[in-house]
Amino acid sequence: MISFKQLPIEAKAAVAAGVVFFSMMLSRSYLAEKLDFRTRRWLLRLQMTLFANTLMLMGSLHVWRSTVTTFTRSSAASSFCFTLWKIAVFLFLALAHSSFFTLLFLVAEEPYFFSLAAYSCLGAYIILIFFLFTLGSVEQAYKFLAGRGTKAGTGNKNRTALKPVLAVLLTVVLTVVGLLNASQPPTVNSVEIPVHKLPSTMNNLKVVLLSDIHLGPTVGKTKLAMIVRMVKALKPDITVIVGDLTDAEAKIIRPAVEPLGELDSPLGTYFVTGNHEYYTSDVSNWFELLKSFNIQPLHNENVKIVSPKSTSDWFCLAGVDDIEADVLRYSGHGMDLKKALRGCSSERAIVLLAHQPIAAKWALQERPDINLILSGHTHGGQIFPLNAGAYLLNPFFVGLYKVGQNTFVYVSPGTMYYGIPMRLGSRAEITEIILRSP
């Protein structure tokens, strides 16, 4: 039987990741009710950070072997430039690994340069791993098709060296493009949506949809102030924020949230939780902070949006807690559609705010009379190659979907980004939704 010491380092990393993952499940199942919020918050974040880093370790070993070890037998291995290259690769990997720790120690009103650098390296790391794997698979397929009997020679060695060089070049180009794309203000996307049973006096009602701002290590007050200015310029009747506003505790990042106090939509500004609010373990404090800025959290509840032209005309705006609250066993929280829609009859139009598209799907299975659901969460994949995974894991990916005869679902690609200050194959968006009365 092979002992743990005899296992390859990649296998050891996989075992470590499994142990951390098991401890996370154990904590959620047996310790959730026994630990206070502060202890649980730090334990959860530490576990997630360690889990991510143990998984990344396997990829980092592959990156090192592909970009450094491959060239150690070449004539350039003893040169000063190669030494600098090794240092650069090491620092790159170290920064990528440290990105998750910035959430624990480096969150403030404005992002620290270290946090931006670390998360930029994480984005480049993901792209590099993808290209190394893809090019490696192409190389293996070529060898298989060429025949196992082909004698190794200079051509094979050149192809082996070409793979990491090409992967690095592609990564650098896409990283620069992604950083430049994410640095631009979000685009304003105007969408007209017919809402069944919407009163005629509320035709052309304007709703501005925000989602996935992710105030934290790489998004601060300056970015949020820009978003608020753009929203105010649209002059919406209602503003809604459908989750993942933050990745940090309310007390720590309060100064960065102040621009939200300038939102002044005449029919109100509303908020529902996303999964990342529950990762902060500070939802109650966030609710109180948002209320101080005249933003109303919809905690499995609803409000009547009354027409400015006729008090007898209204529709039901409801919001549900994010489904991650159930997974985390977050006390007093969890998606409760019946409670959220209490008093919302099918005689009136119903608009639901639900952070995750899977929650939108579940809601429609239970209440097909919902007319419009506004969601976020997917980021449109945010960066290549994560787009494919986000597409496959969500029943609604991004944009407008018609479900049945009288129901629509709109999924925002996100107003900012999570952690990695990059966008590839997606674009940050502020959505201007014009409600049409049939």
C-alpha positions as CSV (number, residue, x, y, z in Angstrom):
1,M,0.0,0.0,0.0
2,I,1.4,3.4,-1.0
3,S,1.9,5.8,2.0
4,F,0.9,9.5,1.9
5,K,4.6,10.4,1.7
6,Q,5.1,8.4,-1.4
7,L,2.2,10.1,-3.3
8,P,3.1,12.7,-6.0
9,I,2.7,16.2,-4.8
10,E,-0.3,16.7,-7.1
11,A,-2.0,13.8,-5.3
12,K,-1.1,15.3,-1.9
13,A,-2.7,18.6,-3.0
14,A,-5.8,16.7,-4.1
15,V,-6.0,14.9,-0.7
16,A,-5.6,18.2,1.1
17,A,-8.3,19.8,-1.0
18,G,-10.6,16.9,-0.1
19,V,-9.9,17.3,3.6
20,V,-10.7,21.0,3.5
21,F,-13.9,20.4,1.5
22,F,-15.0,17.8,4.0
23,S,-14.3,20.2,6.9
24,M,-16.5,22.8,5.1
25,M,-19.3,20.3,4.8
26,L,-18.8,19.3,8.4
27,S,-18.9,22.9,9.6
28,R,-22.1,23.6,7.6
29,S,-23.8,20.5,9.0
30,Y,-22.8,20.3,12.6
31,L,-21.2,23.6,13.7
32,A,-23.5,26.2,12.0
33,E,-25.8,26.4,15.0
34,K,-23.0,26.2,17.6
35,L,-20.7,29.0,16.5
36,D,-21.3,32.7,16.7
37,F,-21.5,34.7,13.5
38,R,-18.0,36.2,13.8
39,T,-16.3,32.8,14.3
40,R,-18.4,31.2,11.6
41,R,-17.6,34.0,9.2
42,W,-13.8,33.6,9.6
43,L,-14.0,29.8,9.6
44,L,-16.0,29.8,6.3
45,R,-13.7,32.3,4.6
46,L,-10.6,30.6,5.8
47,Q,-11.9,27.2,4.6
48,M,-12.9,28.6,1.2
49,T,-9.5,30.3,0.8
50,L,-7.6,27.1,1.8
51,F,-9.8,25.0,-0.5
52,A,-9.2,27.3,-3.5
53,N,-5.4,27.3,-2.9
54,T,-5.1,23.6,-2.5
55,L,-6.9,23.1,-5.8
56,M,-4.8,25.8,-7.4
57,L,-1.6,24.1,-6.2
58,M,-2.1,21.3,-8.7
59,G,-2.4,23.8,-11.5
60,S,0.6,25.8,-10.3
61,L,2.8,22.8,-10.4
62,H,1.7,22.2,-13.9
63,V,2.4,25.8,-14.8
64,W,5.9,25.7,-13.3
65,R,6.8,22.5,-15.0
66,S,5.5,23.7,-18.4
67,T,7.0,27.2,-18.3
68,V,10.2,26.6,-16.2
69,T,11.2,22.9,-15.8
70,T,10.7,22.3,-19.6
71,F,13.6,24.7,-20.4
72,T,16.0,23.7,-17.6
73,R,18.0,21.4,-20.0
74,S,18.2,24.0,-22.7
75,S,21.3,26.1,-23.3
76,A,19.5,29.2,-22.0
77,A,18.9,27.7,-18.6
78,S,22.1,29.1,-17.1
79,S,21.5,32.6,-18.4
80,F,20.5,35.6,-16.3
81,C,17.3,36.1,-18.3
82,F,16.2,32.6,-17.5
83,T,16.8,33.4,-13.8
84,L,14.6,36.5,-14.1
85,W,12.0,34.4,-15.9
86,K,11.9,31.9,-13.0
87,I,11.5,34.7,-10.5
88,A,8.7,36.3,-12.6
89,V,6.8,32.9,-12.8
90,F,7.2,32.4,-9.1
91,L,5.9,35.9,-8.2
92,F,3.0,35.4,-10.7
93,L,1.9,32.2,-9.0
94,A,2.4,33.6,-5.5
95,L,0.2,36.6,-6.3
96,A,-2.5,34.4,-7.9
97,H,-2.5,32.3,-4.7
98,S,-2.6,35.3,-2.4
99,S,-5.7,36.8,-4.1
100,F,-8.1,34.9,-1.9
101,F,-6.4,36.1,1.2
102,T,-6.9,39.8,0.3
103,L,-10.6,39.3,1.1
104,L,-9.6,38.5,4.7
105,F,-7.0,41.3,5.2
106,L,-7.1,44.0,2.5
107,V,-10.6,45.4,2.1
108,A,-11.1,49.2,2.4
109,E,-12.9,52.1,0.9
110,E,-10.8,51.9,-2.3
111,P,-8.9,48.8,-3.6
112,Y,-5.3,48.3,-2.6
113,F,-2.9,48.0,-5.5
114,F,-1.8,44.6,-4.2
115,S,-5.3,43.3,-4.3
116,L,-5.7,44.5,-7.9
117,A,-2.4,42.9,-8.9
118,A,-3.2,39.6,-7.1
119,Y,-6.6,39.2,-8.7
120,S,-5.3,40.2,-12.1
121,C,-2.8,37.4,-11.8
122,L,-5.6,35.1,-10.8
123,G,-7.4,35.9,-14.0
124,A,-4.3,35.4,-16.1
125,Y,-3.7,32.1,-14.2
126,I,-7.1,30.8,-15.2
127,I,-6.5,31.7,-18.8
128,L,-3.0,30.2,-18.8
129,I,-4.1,26.9,-17.3
130,F,-6.8,26.7,-20.0
131,F,-4.4,27.2,-22.8
132,L,-1.7,24.8,-21.4
133,F,-4.4,22.1,-21.0
134,T,-5.9,22.8,-24.5
135,L,-2.5,22.9,-26.3
136,G,-1.4,19.8,-24.3
137,S,-4.5,17.9,-25.4
138,V,-3.9,19.0,-29.1
139,E,-0.2,17.8,-28.7
140,Q,-1.3,14.4,-27.4
141,A,-3.9,14.0,-30.1
142,Y,-1.2,14.8,-32.7
143,K,1.1,12.2,-31.2
144,F,-1.6,9.6,-31.2
145,L,-2.6,10.3,-34.9
146,A,1.0,10.5,-36.0
147,G,1.6,7.0,-34.5
148,R,3.3,5.8,-31.3
149,G,6.2,4.5,-33.3
150,T,7.4,7.9,-34.4
151,K,10.9,8.5,-33.2
152,A,11.4,11.4,-30.9
153,G,13.7,14.1,-32.4
154,T,14.4,17.8,-32.6
155,G,11.0,18.5,-34.1
156,N,9.2,16.9,-31.1
157,K,11.4,19.0,-28.7
158,N,10.6,22.1,-30.5
159,R,6.9,21.4,-30.4
160,T,7.1,20.8,-26.6
161,A,8.9,24.1,-26.1
162,L,6.4,25.9,-28.4
163,K,3.4,24.9,-26.3
164,P,4.2,27.0,-23.2
165,V,5.5,29.9,-25.2
166,L,2.3,30.1,-27.2
167,A,0.2,29.7,-24.1
168,V,2.0,32.5,-22.3
169,L,1.7,34.8,-25.3
170,L,-2.1,34.2,-25.7
171,T,-2.5,34.7,-21.9
172,V,-0.7,38.0,-22.0
173,V,-2.8,39.3,-24.9
174,L,-6.1,38.2,-23.4
175,T,-5.2,39.5,-20.0
176,V,-4.6,43.0,-21.3
177,V,-7.8,42.9,-23.4
178,G,-9.8,41.7,-20.4
179,L,-8.3,44.4,-18.0
180,L,-9.0,47.1,-20.6
181,N,-12.6,45.8,-21.1
182,A,-13.4,45.7,-17.4
183,S,-11.9,49.2,-16.8
184,Q,-14.6,50.7,-19.1
185,P,-17.9,52.0,-17.6
186,P,-20.7,49.5,-17.8
187,T,-22.7,49.7,-20.9
188,V,-26.4,50.8,-20.6
189,N,-28.6,48.2,-22.2
190,S,-32.2,49.2,-22.7
191,V,-34.8,46.4,-22.9
192,E,-38.5,46.6,-23.4
193,I,-40.5,43.8,-21.7
194,P,-44.3,43.3,-22.0
195,V,-45.7,42.6,-18.6
196,H,-49.1,40.8,-18.6
197,K,-51.7,42.5,-16.5
198,L,-49.6,45.6,-16.0
199,P,-52.0,48.6,-15.7
200,S,-52.1,50.9,-18.7
201,T,-51.3,53.8,-16.4
202,M,-47.9,52.2,-15.7
203,N,-47.0,51.7,-19.3
204,N,-43.4,52.7,-20.0
205,L,-42.5,52.4,-16.3
206,K,-38.7,52.4,-16.1
207,V,-36.8,50.0,-13.9
208,V,-33.0,50.1,-13.6
209,L,-31.5,46.8,-12.8
210,L,-28.1,46.5,-11.0
211,S,-26.5,43.2,-10.0
212,D,-23.2,41.7,-8.9
213,I,-21.3,44.9,-8.0
214,H,-19.1,43.0,-5.5
215,L,-17.8,45.8,-3.3
216,G,-14.6,44.4,-1.8
217,P,-10.9,43.9,-2.6
218,T,-11.1,45.2,-6.2
219,V,-14.3,47.4,-6.3
220,G,-14.6,50.4,-4.1
221,K,-16.2,53.8,-3.7
222,T,-15.0,55.3,-7.0
223,K,-16.6,52.6,-9.1
224,L,-19.8,52.6,-7.1
225,A,-20.1,56.4,-7.4
226,M,-19.7,56.1,-11.2
227,I,-22.5,53.5,-11.2
228,V,-24.8,55.8,-9.2
229,R,-24.2,58.7,-11.5
230,M,-25.1,56.6,-14.5
231,V,-28.3,55.3,-12.8
232,K,-29.4,58.9,-11.8
233,A,-28.8,60.0,-15.4
234,L,-31.4,57.4,-16.6
235,K,-34.0,58.8,-14.2
236,P,-35.6,55.5,-13.3
237,D,-39.0,55.1,-11.6
238,I,-37.6,52.1,-9.7
239,T,-34.1,50.9,-9.0
240,V,-33.5,47.2,-8.0
241,I,-30.2,45.6,-6.9
242,V,-30.5,41.8,-7.3
243,G,-27.7,40.6,-5.0
244,D,-24.0,40.3,-4.6
245,L,-23.6,44.0,-3.8
246,T,-20.7,43.1,-1.4
247,D,-18.0,40.7,-0.4
248,A,-17.2,42.3,2.9
249,E,-18.6,43.2,6.3
250,A,-20.8,46.3,6.5
251,K,-18.7,48.0,9.1
252,I,-15.4,47.5,7.2
253,I,-16.6,48.8,3.9
254,R,-19.3,51.3,5.0
255,P,-17.5,54.4,3.5
256,A,-17.5,52.8,0.0
257,V,-21.3,52.3,0.2
258,E,-22.2,55.9,0.8
259,P,-22.9,56.8,-2.9
260,L,-25.9,54.5,-2.7
261,G,-27.6,57.2,-0.6
262,E,-27.8,59.4,-3.7
263,L,-30.2,57.0,-5.4
264,D,-33.6,58.8,-5.5
265,S,-36.0,56.7,-7.7
266,P,-39.5,58.1,-7.0
267,L,-41.1,54.6,-6.5
268,G,-38.2,53.3,-4.4
269,T,-34.9,51.4,-4.5
270,Y,-35.0,47.7,-3.5
271,F,-32.5,45.0,-2.7
272,V,-32.4,41.2,-2.4
273,T,-29.5,39.1,-1.2
274,G,-27.1,37.2,-3.3
275,N,-24.9,34.2,-2.3
276,H,-22.0,36.5,-1.5
277,E,-24.0,38.5,1.1
278,Y,-24.3,35.2,3.0
279,Y,-20.5,34.5,2.7
280,T,-20.0,37.8,4.7
281,S,-22.2,36.3,7.5
282,D,-23.2,40.0,8.1
283,V,-26.6,40.2,6.4
284,S,-28.5,41.8,9.2
285,N,-26.0,44.7,9.4
286,W,-26.1,45.1,5.7
287,F,-29.9,45.4,5.8
288,E,-29.7,48.1,8.4
289,L,-27.0,50.0,6.5
290,L,-29.1,49.8,3.3
291,K,-32.2,51.0,5.1
292,S,-30.2,54.1,6.3
293,F,-29.7,54.9,2.6
294,N,-33.5,54.5,1.9
295,I,-32.9,51.2,0.1
296,Q,-35.5,48.6,1.1
297,P,-34.4,45.0,1.4
298,L,-37.0,42.5,0.3
299,H,-36.4,39.7,2.7
300,N,-38.9,37.1,1.4
301,E,-41.5,39.9,1.2
302,N,-43.2,42.2,-1.3
303,V,-44.4,45.7,-1.8
304,K,-47.1,47.3,-3.9
305,I,-45.8,49.5,-6.6
306,V,-48.6,52.1,-7.0
307,S,-49.0,54.0,-10.3
308,P,-48.2,57.7,-9.9
309,K,-51.3,58.4,-12.1
310,S,-53.9,56.2,-10.2
311,T,-53.7,54.9,-6.7
312,S,-56.0,52.0,-7.7
313,D,-53.4,50.7,-10.2
314,W,-50.5,48.7,-8.9
315,F,-48.4,45.6,-9.3
316,C,-46.6,43.4,-6.8
317,L,-42.8,43.6,-6.5
318,A,-41.5,40.7,-4.5
319,G,-38.0,39.5,-3.5
320,V,-36.6,36.2,-2.2
321,D,-33.5,35.4,-0.2
322,D,-30.7,33.8,-2.1
323,I,-30.8,30.0,-2.1
324,E,-27.2,29.9,-0.7
325,A,-28.7,30.8,2.7
326,D,-30.3,27.4,2.8
327,V,-27.0,25.7,1.9
328,L,-25.2,27.6,4.7
329,R,-28.1,27.1,7.1
330,Y,-28.1,30.9,7.7
331,S,-30.5,31.4,10.6
332,G,-33.7,33.2,9.7
333,H,-32.9,33.3,6.0
334,G,-33.6,31.1,2.9
335,M,-35.7,31.2,-0.2
336,D,-39.4,31.2,0.9
337,L,-41.5,32.0,-2.2
338,K,-44.8,31.5,-0.4
339,K,-43.9,34.1,2.1
340,A,-42.5,36.4,-0.5
341,L,-45.6,36.3,-2.6
342,R,-48.1,36.5,0.3
343,G,-50.9,38.8,-0.9
344,C,-49.7,38.7,-4.5
345,S,-52.6,37.3,-6.5
346,S,-52.6,36.4,-10.2
347,E,-55.1,39.1,-10.7
348,R,-52.2,41.6,-10.6
349,A,-48.9,41.7,-12.4
350,I,-46.1,40.1,-10.3
351,V,-42.4,41.0,-10.7
352,L,-39.9,38.9,-8.7
353,L,-36.3,39.6,-7.7
354,A,-34.3,36.5,-7.3
355,H,-30.5,36.5,-7.5
356,Q,-29.8,33.1,-9.1
357,P,-31.3,31.9,-12.3
358,I,-31.9,28.5,-10.7
359,A,-34.0,30.2,-8.1
360,A,-36.0,31.8,-11.0
361,K,-36.6,28.4,-12.4
362,W,-37.8,27.0,-9.1
363,A,-40.1,30.0,-8.6
364,L,-41.7,29.5,-12.0
365,Q,-42.3,25.8,-11.2
366,E,-44.1,26.8,-8.1
367,R,-45.8,29.9,-9.3
368,P,-46.1,30.0,-13.1
369,D,-48.3,33.1,-12.8
370,I,-45.2,35.3,-12.1
371,N,-44.9,37.7,-15.0
372,L,-41.3,38.9,-14.8
373,I,-38.2,37.7,-12.8
374,L,-35.0,39.7,-12.6
375,S,-31.8,37.9,-11.8
376,G,-28.0,38.1,-12.0
377,H,-25.3,35.8,-10.6
378,T,-23.9,34.5,-13.8
379,H,-21.8,37.5,-14.8
380,G,-22.2,36.3,-18.3
381,G,-19.3,34.0,-17.4
382,Q,-17.2,37.2,-16.7
383,I,-14.0,35.8,-18.3
384,F,-13.1,33.3,-20.9
385,P,-13.0,30.2,-20.4
386,L,-15.4,30.4,-17.4
387,N,-18.2,31.4,-19.8
388,A,-18.9,27.8,-20.8
389,G,-19.2,26.6,-17.3
390,A,-21.6,29.5,-16.3
391,Y,-23.7,28.7,-19.4
392,L,-24.0,25.0,-18.5
393,L,-24.7,25.5,-14.8
394,N,-27.5,28.0,-15.1
395,P,-31.0,27.4,-16.7
396,F,-30.9,31.1,-17.8
397,F,-27.5,32.4,-18.7
398,V,-27.7,36.1,-19.7
399,G,-30.3,38.4,-21.3
400,L,-34.0,38.1,-21.9
401,Y,-35.9,34.8,-21.9
402,K,-39.5,34.1,-22.6
403,V,-41.0,31.3,-20.5
404,G,-44.5,30.1,-21.3
405,Q,-47.1,32.5,-22.6
406,N,-46.9,35.5,-20.3
407,T,-43.6,35.2,-18.4
408,F,-40.2,36.7,-19.0
409,V,-36.8,36.2,-17.2
410,Y,-34.0,38.7,-17.5
411,V,-30.5,37.8,-16.3
412,S,-28.1,40.7,-15.8
413,P,-24.4,40.0,-16.8
414,G,-23.4,42.0,-13.7
415,T,-22.7,45.7,-13.2
416,M,-19.1,45.2,-12.1
417,Y,-17.1,42.0,-11.6
418,Y,-16.2,39.6,-8.8
419,G,-12.6,39.9,-7.7
420,I,-10.8,39.5,-11.0
421,P,-10.9,43.0,-12.7
422,M,-11.3,41.5,-16.1
423,R,-14.0,40.9,-18.7
424,L,-13.6,38.5,-21.6
425,G,-16.5,37.4,-23.7
426,S,-18.9,39.5,-21.5
427,R,-19.5,43.1,-20.7
428,A,-20.6,44.8,-17.5
429,E,-24.1,46.3,-17.7
430,I,-26.6,48.6,-16.2
431,T,-30.0,47.5,-17.5
432,E,-32.7,49.9,-18.3
433,I,-36.0,47.9,-18.4
434,I,-39.0,49.5,-19.9
435,L,-42.2,47.8,-18.7
436,R,-44.9,47.7,-21.4
437,S,-48.6,47.2,-20.7
438,P,-50.0,44.7,-23.2
